[in-house]
Amino acid sequence: MDFLDFEKPIVELERRIEELKLTNTDANTAIELDDEIHRLQKKCASLTKKIFSSLSEWQIAQLARHPLRPKSIQVIEAISENFQELHGDRMYADDAAIISGLAKIDSRSVMFIAQEKGANTNEKMRRNFGMPRPEGYRKALRMMKLAEKFHIPVVTIIDTPGAFPGIGAEERGQSEAIARNLFTLASLKTPIINLVLGEGGSGGALAIGMGDKLIMLEYSIYSVISPEACSSILWRTPDETERAAEAMGISSSRLNELGLIDEIIEEPLGGFHRNPDETYISIKKSIINSLQAIESIEPENLLEQRRERYKAIGEFNEN
């Protein structure tokens, strides 16, 4: 299904509008149908605005996983030129759940490291539904060090439910690969921009999510665990998913209130998938502005700012 439960009233109106447009061929009834179509379009716009102005945390999580939401590779192709994908971790294999490579954004070289879920069934299977294995994180590590060697800024795109929890992944050192990436990101002497595109889940997201600027799309989420898993652990049932999402505060607006992110990119009414081209422009502008703000900072000062940034997370004062 290409729509979510809370979108159903909107979709029904849109289908009615399309039906009227297809039948609007009779000259005798054209004016009446035009008036009805215009009335329904206004009603649809008003309903969409009403629904999207009061989304719950769980509804935002569903929107972050929307089947039509553009994926990382589409974003990279839309905002950059001459993307050259680089493969393999030089140890075990090439993990398709992480794509990486060099590209240019307005003549500025960048290293992209992105989690890719895939847009159709075959691609989702090949990409392991965006859940990287250790070789994916080790490939990302190789690209980080390559970018540092040539003083190229790193842009990571986060969109994963989490790292793959399979036996093979654990045997090959999943937790060590994630920890190694965090250790490397903390000391990487080149600017790092993190963009949460859809779903940022657990250490699987954080393994490429530590940097100098954290940008989130309006209807994206970032959390230590998925609402479903949280519900199963805390309440011993998957039926408390909505309650879990609300308690965790996983949306960009809630995280912004805590001062954990630097920027929220507004999405078109109805979400990213409703008008991708408009959102691509906003993403590109945001990345360029972020790079301009930090690329002139000396590496040692940049590292010190990065460390202070993460040391401050979770600090509080008792009255």
C-alpha distance (Angstrom), angle and dihedral (degrees) to the residues before:
residue distance angle dihedral
M1 . . .
D2 3.80 . .
F3 3.80 96.1 .
L4 3.78 137.5 55.2
D5 3.81 126.7 -120.4
F6 3.80 94.4 -103.8
E7 3.83 89.9 49.2
K8 3.82 93.1 57.8
P9 3.85 96.6 97.2
I10 3.83 89.3 51.1
V11 3.80 93.1 47.9
E12 3.81 92.0 49.3
L13 3.81 90.5 54.2
E14 3.80 91.9 46.9
R15 3.80 91.0 51.1
R16 3.79 90.7 50.1
I17 3.82 89.8 51.5
E18 3.81 91.2 50.5
E19 3.81 91.4 49.0
L20 3.79 90.8 52.5
K21 3.81 91.3 48.7
L22 3.81 90.7 52.7
T23 3.80 92.6 50.3
N24 3.80 94.4 42.8
T25 3.81 94.9 102.4
D26 3.79 101.9 103.1
A27 3.82 110.9 96.0
N28 3.82 91.0 -151.6
T29 3.80 93.6 60.0
A30 3.81 100.1 28.2
I31 3.81 95.4 100.2
E32 3.81 93.2 48.8
L33 3.80 91.8 47.7
D34 3.80 91.5 47.1
D35 3.78 89.5 55.2
E36 3.80 91.6 48.2
I37 3.80 92.1 47.8
H38 3.81 90.9 50.1
R39 3.81 90.6 49.0
L40 3.80 92.3 49.9
Q41 3.81 92.1 46.7
K42 3.81 90.6 54.5
K43 3.80 90.3 46.7
C44 3.82 90.8 48.8
A45 3.81 92.7 50.2
S46 3.80 91.3 48.4
L47 3.82 92.6 47.7
T48 3.81 92.3 48.1
K49 3.79 91.2 50.9
K50 3.80 91.4 48.6
I51 3.82 94.6 49.2
F52 3.80 95.6 44.8
S53 3.79 94.4 46.4
S54 3.81 92.1 67.0
L55 3.80 107.7 34.5
S56 3.79 118.2 156.6
E57 3.81 121.9 -130.7
W58 3.81 89.8 -103.2
Q59 3.81 92.5 50.7
I60 3.81 89.5 51.5
A61 3.82 88.3 51.1
Q62 3.81 89.4 53.2
L63 3.80 90.2 48.9
A64 3.81 90.6 50.7
R65 3.83 86.8 57.8
H66 3.82 95.4 42.3
P67 3.84 110.2 149.4
L68 3.82 91.2 -130.5
R69 3.80 96.1 46.4
P70 3.84 109.4 121.4
K71 3.79 114.9 -105.8
S72 3.81 131.3 -133.4
I73 3.81 96.8 -93.6
Q74 3.80 90.5 53.6
V75 3.80 90.7 51.6
I76 3.82 92.7 48.5
E77 3.80 91.7 49.8
A78 3.82 91.6 47.3
I79 3.81 99.3 48.3
S80 3.81 102.2 34.8
E81 3.80 142.7 45.1
N82 3.80 132.8 -134.4
F83 3.79 96.6 13.9
Q84 3.80 108.7 -170.1
E85 3.78 111.5 -168.0
L86 3.82 117.0 -143.2
H87 3.80 118.8 -155.2
G88 3.77 141.1 -155.1
D89 3.79 139.1 24.0
R90 3.85 93.9 -116.7
M91 3.81 87.9 -124.7
Y92 3.80 112.1 65.8
A93 3.81 119.6 -16.1
D94 3.78 148.5 -37.6
D95 3.81 111.5 -86.9
A96 3.81 110.9 -149.3
A97 3.83 91.3 -160.7
I98 3.81 87.5 76.9
I99 3.78 121.6 50.0
S100 3.78 120.9 -168.5
G101 3.74 139.7 170.7
L102 3.78 149.9 115.7
A103 3.79 125.8 -68.6
K104 3.79 142.0 152.3
I105 3.78 127.5 -112.5
D106 3.80 108.5 -166.0
S107 3.83 91.0 -24.4
R108 3.84 91.1 -48.8
S109 3.82 114.4 121.2
V110 3.81 115.9 -130.1
M111 3.79 136.7 173.3
F112 3.81 112.0 -130.6
I113 3.81 120.0 -153.7
A114 3.79 111.1 177.8
Q115 3.78 141.8 165.7
E116 3.80 111.7 -128.4
K117 3.82 123.9 -160.3
G118 3.80 98.8 -178.3
A119 3.80 128.4 -119.3
N120 3.83 102.3 -120.4
T121 3.81 137.2 30.0
N122 3.80 96.8 -90.1
E123 3.80 92.5 45.4
K124 3.81 91.9 46.9
M125 3.79 89.9 54.0
R126 3.80 92.1 47.5
R127 3.80 91.8 47.1
N128 3.83 91.7 44.8
F129 3.82 88.5 -123.5
G130 3.79 90.1 -66.8
M131 3.81 94.6 -60.1
P132 3.83 107.5 132.6
R133 3.79 124.7 -145.8
P134 3.84 123.4 -145.3
E135 3.80 91.8 -87.5
G136 3.80 88.6 57.9
Y137 3.78 91.9 55.5
R138 3.80 91.0 44.5
K139 3.79 89.1 52.1
A140 3.82 87.7 52.1
L141 3.80 89.0 49.4
R142 3.81 90.8 53.1
M143 3.81 90.3 51.7
M144 3.81 92.2 48.5
K145 3.80 91.3 55.0
L146 3.80 91.7 44.4
A147 3.82 90.3 52.7
E148 3.80 90.8 48.9
K149 3.81 91.8 50.1
F150 3.81 91.9 56.2
H151 3.84 96.1 34.8
I152 3.82 92.8 -115.8
P153 3.83 119.2 153.3
V154 3.80 116.9 -117.2
V155 3.82 122.5 -131.4
T156 3.80 114.1 -169.1
I157 3.80 122.6 -167.1
I158 3.79 114.9 -156.2
D159 3.80 121.0 -154.3
T160 3.80 114.3 139.2
P161 3.81 139.4 116.8
G162 3.82 86.1 -139.9
A163 3.77 143.5 -70.0
F164 3.81 115.7 -46.7
P165 3.85 108.6 -91.3
G166 3.82 97.6 -159.4
I167 3.81 124.9 132.8
G168 3.82 93.2 -111.6
A169 3.80 91.2 53.3
E170 3.79 91.4 50.2
E171 3.81 91.3 47.6
R172 3.80 90.3 53.7
G173 3.80 93.3 51.1
Q174 3.81 108.5 -94.0
S175 3.80 96.2 170.9
E176 3.82 92.9 44.5
A177 3.82 91.2 51.1
I178 3.82 91.4 52.0
A179 3.81 92.6 45.5
R180 3.81 91.2 48.3
N181 3.81 90.3 53.4
L182 3.79 92.0 50.8
F183 3.81 90.4 49.4
T184 3.82 90.5 49.9
L185 3.81 95.6 45.2
A186 3.81 90.1 52.5
S187 3.80 90.6 60.1
L188 3.82 103.7 29.0
K189 3.82 108.7 131.1
T190 3.79 97.6 -143.7
P191 3.83 133.2 75.0
I192 3.82 115.3 -84.0
I193 3.81 124.3 -160.3
N194 3.82 118.4 -170.7
L195 3.81 120.2 -159.1
V196 3.82 121.2 -171.5
L197 3.79 103.3 -152.1
G198 3.79 102.2 175.4
E199 3.76 124.0 -32.5
G200 3.80 122.8 14.9
G201 3.77 107.5 -172.8
S202 3.81 129.2 -176.8
G203 3.82 125.9 -58.8
G204 3.79 88.5 -28.7
A205 3.81 87.8 72.5
L206 3.80 96.7 35.5
A207 3.82 91.0 56.6
I208 3.81 87.8 77.3
G209 3.81 96.0 19.6
M210 3.80 105.1 82.9
G211 3.79 114.5 100.1
D212 3.79 150.2 108.8
K213 3.82 99.0 -75.4
L214 3.80 128.3 28.8
I215 3.80 116.0 -160.0
M216 3.81 124.2 -177.2
L217 3.76 131.2 -169.6
E218 3.79 112.5 -123.5
Y219 3.81 95.1 -108.1
S220 3.78 98.4 38.1
I221 3.81 127.1 107.1
Y222 3.80 135.2 -144.6
S223 3.79 121.9 -171.1
V224 3.78 146.3 147.4
I225 3.80 90.9 -116.9
S226 3.80 138.4 4.8
P227 3.84 117.4 -92.7
E228 3.82 89.5 -118.3
A229 3.81 93.1 54.2
C230 3.80 91.9 43.8
S231 3.80 90.3 52.7
S232 3.81 91.8 49.5
I233 3.81 92.7 49.8
L234 3.81 101.0 42.0
W235 3.81 101.1 33.6
R236 3.82 99.8 22.8
T237 3.80 89.2 -126.8
P238 3.82 136.6 82.3
D239 3.82 89.8 -136.1
E240 3.82 95.2 86.2
T241 3.79 95.9 63.8
E242 3.81 94.9 121.0
R243 3.80 91.4 48.4
A244 3.80 90.6 48.9
A245 3.82 93.1 50.3
E246 3.81 91.2 50.1
A247 3.80 92.7 48.0
M248 3.81 94.0 48.9
G249 3.82 96.2 47.6
I250 3.80 97.0 -141.9
S251 3.81 101.8 168.0
S252 3.79 126.5 100.6
S253 3.80 92.6 -112.2
R254 3.80 93.6 53.4
L255 3.81 92.6 46.2
N256 3.80 89.9 47.6
E257 3.81 89.8 55.9
L258 3.80 87.6 57.8
G259 3.81 91.3 50.8
L260 3.80 93.3 -118.3
I261 3.81 98.1 126.5
D262 3.79 133.8 49.7
E263 3.79 103.1 -148.3
I264 3.79 143.0 8.7
I265 3.80 117.2 -148.8
E266 3.79 109.6 -145.8
E267 3.78 115.8 -128.4
P268 3.82 127.1 -146.4
L269 3.78 116.7 -91.5
G270 3.79 104.9 -76.3
G271 3.79 95.7 23.8
F272 3.81 143.6 -74.9
H273 3.82 93.7 -56.9
R274 3.80 92.3 58.8
N275 3.81 93.0 66.7
P276 3.82 112.1 5.3
D277 3.82 95.3 168.7
E278 3.80 92.5 59.5
T279 3.80 91.0 49.2
Y280 3.82 93.4 47.2
I281 3.81 88.6 58.6
S282 3.82 90.9 50.9
I283 3.81 92.4 47.9
K284 3.80 92.9 49.8
K285 3.81 92.3 47.8
S286 3.80 91.7 48.8
I287 3.82 93.9 50.3
I288 3.81 92.4 47.7
N289 3.81 92.1 48.9
S290 3.81 91.5 48.0
L291 3.81 92.3 49.8
Q292 3.80 91.9 48.3
A293 3.79 89.7 52.3
I294 3.81 95.8 54.9
E295 3.82 110.0 20.9
S296 3.82 93.2 84.7
I297 3.82 93.0 54.5
E298 3.80 114.5 106.0
P299 3.84 112.5 -107.5
E300 3.81 94.8 -116.2
N301 3.81 91.9 49.8
L302 3.79 90.2 46.0
L303 3.81 90.8 53.6
E304 3.79 91.8 48.1
Q305 3.83 91.2 51.0
R306 3.82 90.5 48.0
R307 3.79 92.5 51.2
E308 3.80 93.2 46.6
R309 3.79 89.4 48.8
Y310 3.79 93.0 58.3
K311 3.79 95.9 37.5
A312 3.82 88.2 58.5
I313 3.80 94.0 56.6
G314 3.78 110.3 105.3
E315 3.81 95.4 12.6
F316 3.79 116.4 138.2
N317 3.78 139.8 165.2
E318 3.81 124.4 -128.3
N319 3.78 115.7 -137.8
